[in-house]
Amino acid sequence: MSNTSDPGNPGTSDETSATTAGAGTTAGTGAEGAAGLTARLDRARPYALGLFRIVTGLFFACHGAASLFGVLGGAKGGGTVEVGTWPGWYAAVIQLVAGGLVMLGLGTRSAAFLASGSMAYAYFKVHQPEGLFPLQNGGELSALFCWAFLLLVFTGPGALALDRLFGAGARDGADAAAREKKTGTREEQATPVTA
């Protein structure tokens, strides 16, 4: 074998170095595979967050619609809540409106903050006096909605949101572009991507 590079000769050092490089990448596949998976999951994060927001908002709006209009089985035991009654009717309006806004991704952080607060009120006023833990007092759903909406207050709407078409989302995108220009790197590409 010759140590010179000759494209026509299959036993040249170029082929040997390519084979060696291939063997080196095979040895590191475990760590690189994990990093690649992490990078792919990181790229999908805004879409997973968007789907989480849509489903959570839809379920919350369905509770409000059931209480206000008697659809989907109606309020507890069927029927509707009487207009203007405290706190049932107001809670149902918040559920319908805030849930719909969160689902659409329109004013997400404000709507999620209102929804989270209403569920905290429901938990501590209605459920917590019955027992200390949610499993004891039947307040699991209130607690889960409260924490899910609080999460959306801090994370924002994710992808697939109408906020992105208007001020808040466009501003977030402009801020990210300004950071990218300043640092010269994209935040989403901080982890190396391998095939």
C-alpha positions as CSV (number, residue, x, y, z in Angstrom):
1,M,0.0,0.0,0.0
2,S,1.2,3.4,-0.8
3,N,0.9,6.5,1.5
4,T,0.1,8.8,-1.4
5,S,-3.3,9.9,-2.3
6,D,-4.4,8.4,-5.6
7,P,-8.1,8.6,-6.4
8,G,-7.8,5.7,-8.8
9,N,-6.0,3.4,-6.3
10,P,-8.4,1.8,-3.8
11,G,-5.6,1.1,-1.3
12,T,-4.6,4.8,-0.8
13,S,-4.3,6.6,2.4
14,D,-7.5,8.6,1.7
15,E,-9.6,5.4,1.9
16,T,-7.7,4.3,5.0
17,S,-8.3,7.6,6.8
18,A,-12.0,7.6,5.8
19,T,-12.4,4.0,7.1
20,T,-10.6,5.0,10.4
21,A,-12.8,8.1,10.7
22,G,-15.9,6.0,10.2
23,A,-14.7,3.6,12.9
24,G,-14.1,6.5,15.3
25,T,-17.7,7.8,14.9
26,T,-19.1,4.3,15.4
27,A,-17.3,4.0,18.7
28,G,-18.9,7.3,20.0
29,T,-22.4,6.5,18.7
30,G,-24.0,6.1,22.2
31,A,-23.1,9.6,23.4
32,E,-23.7,11.2,20.0
33,G,-27.0,9.3,19.6
34,A,-28.2,10.6,23.0
35,A,-27.1,14.2,22.1
36,G,-28.9,13.8,18.7
37,L,-32.1,12.7,20.4
38,T,-31.9,15.5,22.9
39,A,-31.4,18.0,20.0
40,R,-34.4,16.6,18.1
41,L,-36.5,16.7,21.3
42,D,-35.4,20.3,21.9
43,R,-36.4,21.3,18.4
44,A,-39.8,19.8,19.0
45,R,-40.3,21.5,22.3
46,P,-42.3,24.5,21.0
47,Y,-44.7,22.2,19.2
48,A,-45.2,19.9,22.2
49,L,-45.8,23.0,24.4
50,G,-48.3,24.2,21.8
51,L,-50.2,20.9,21.8
52,F,-50.2,20.9,25.6
53,R,-51.6,24.4,25.6
54,I,-54.3,23.5,23.0
55,V,-55.5,20.4,24.9
56,T,-55.4,22.0,28.3
57,G,-57.4,25.1,27.0
58,L,-59.9,22.8,25.3
59,F,-60.6,20.7,28.3
60,F,-61.0,23.8,30.5
61,A,-63.3,25.5,28.0
62,C,-65.4,22.3,27.9
63,H,-66.0,22.6,31.7
64,G,-67.2,26.1,31.2
65,A,-69.5,25.2,28.3
66,A,-70.9,22.3,30.2
67,S,-71.8,24.5,33.2
68,L,-73.2,27.4,31.1
69,F,-75.0,25.6,28.3
70,G,-75.7,22.1,29.6
71,V,-73.6,20.5,26.8
72,L,-71.3,17.5,27.3
73,G,-73.3,16.2,30.3
74,G,-74.0,19.6,31.8
75,A,-73.0,20.8,35.3
76,K,-72.8,18.4,38.2
77,G,-75.7,16.1,37.8
78,G,-76.8,17.7,34.5
79,G,-78.3,21.0,33.8
80,T,-76.7,24.5,34.0
81,V,-75.6,26.9,36.7
82,E,-78.0,29.8,37.4
83,V,-76.9,33.0,35.8
84,G,-75.0,35.3,38.2
85,T,-74.6,32.8,41.1
86,W,-71.4,33.1,43.0
87,P,-68.9,31.4,42.4
88,G,-70.3,28.8,40.0
89,W,-71.5,31.0,37.1
90,Y,-68.4,33.3,37.3
91,A,-66.1,30.2,37.4
92,A,-67.8,28.8,34.3
93,V,-67.4,32.1,32.4
94,I,-63.7,32.2,33.3
95,Q,-63.4,28.5,32.2
96,L,-65.1,29.1,28.9
97,V,-63.4,32.4,28.0
98,A,-59.9,31.8,29.5
99,G,-59.9,28.2,28.2
100,G,-60.8,29.3,24.7
101,L,-58.1,32.0,24.7
102,V,-55.5,29.6,25.9
103,M,-56.6,27.0,23.4
104,L,-56.2,29.6,20.5
105,G,-53.0,31.0,22.0
106,L,-54.4,34.5,22.2
107,G,-53.4,36.5,25.2
108,T,-52.1,33.2,26.5
109,R,-50.1,34.3,29.6
110,S,-52.9,36.6,30.9
111,A,-55.6,34.1,30.3
112,A,-53.6,31.3,31.8
113,F,-52.8,33.5,34.9
114,L,-56.6,34.1,35.4
115,A,-57.4,30.5,34.9
116,S,-54.7,29.4,37.3
117,G,-56.0,31.8,39.9
118,S,-59.5,30.6,39.5
119,M,-58.5,27.0,40.0
120,A,-56.4,27.9,43.1
121,Y,-59.5,29.6,44.5
122,A,-61.6,26.6,43.7
123,Y,-59.1,24.2,45.3
124,F,-58.7,26.2,48.5
125,K,-62.3,27.3,48.9
126,V,-64.2,24.2,47.8
127,H,-61.9,21.2,48.1
128,Q,-59.2,21.8,50.7
129,P,-61.7,22.2,53.7
130,E,-62.7,18.6,52.9
131,G,-59.2,17.2,53.4
132,L,-55.5,18.1,53.2
133,F,-54.5,16.3,50.0
134,P,-56.2,16.5,46.6
135,L,-56.7,12.7,46.6
136,Q,-58.7,13.0,49.9
137,N,-60.8,16.1,48.9
138,G,-61.5,15.4,45.3
139,G,-59.6,18.4,44.1
140,E,-57.1,16.7,41.8
141,L,-58.6,18.3,38.7
142,S,-58.5,21.8,40.2
143,A,-54.9,21.4,41.4
144,L,-53.8,20.0,38.0
145,F,-55.5,22.8,36.0
146,C,-54.0,25.4,38.4
147,W,-50.4,24.1,38.0
148,A,-50.8,23.5,34.2
149,F,-52.0,27.1,33.6
150,L,-49.3,28.5,35.9
151,L,-46.7,26.6,33.8
152,L,-48.1,28.3,30.7
153,V,-47.8,31.7,32.4
154,F,-44.0,31.1,32.6
155,T,-43.4,29.2,29.3
156,G,-45.7,31.2,27.0
157,P,-47.9,29.7,24.3
158,G,-45.3,27.6,22.3
159,A,-45.9,27.0,18.6
160,L,-49.3,27.2,16.8
161,A,-50.5,30.2,18.7
162,L,-52.3,33.3,17.5
163,D,-50.1,35.3,19.8
164,R,-47.3,34.7,17.3
165,L,-49.3,36.7,14.7
166,F,-49.8,39.7,16.9
167,G,-47.7,41.7,19.4
168,A,-46.5,39.3,22.1
169,G,-45.4,36.5,19.9
170,A,-43.9,38.7,17.2
171,R,-42.0,40.6,20.0
172,D,-40.7,37.3,21.4
173,G,-39.5,36.4,17.9
174,A,-37.8,39.7,17.4
175,D,-36.1,39.5,20.8
176,A,-34.8,36.0,19.9
177,A,-33.5,37.3,16.5
178,A,-31.8,40.2,18.3
179,R,-30.1,37.8,20.7
180,E,-29.1,35.6,17.8
181,K,-27.5,38.5,16.0
182,K,-25.7,39.7,19.1
183,T,-24.3,36.3,20.0
184,G,-23.9,34.9,16.5
185,T,-25.6,31.6,17.5
186,R,-29.1,30.4,17.7
187,E,-30.3,29.3,21.1
188,E,-32.1,26.2,19.6
189,Q,-28.8,25.0,18.1
190,A,-26.8,25.1,21.3
191,T,-26.7,21.3,21.3
192,P,-24.8,19.7,18.3
193,V,-27.0,17.8,15.9
194,T,-25.8,14.5,14.5
195,A,-27.4,12.3,11.9
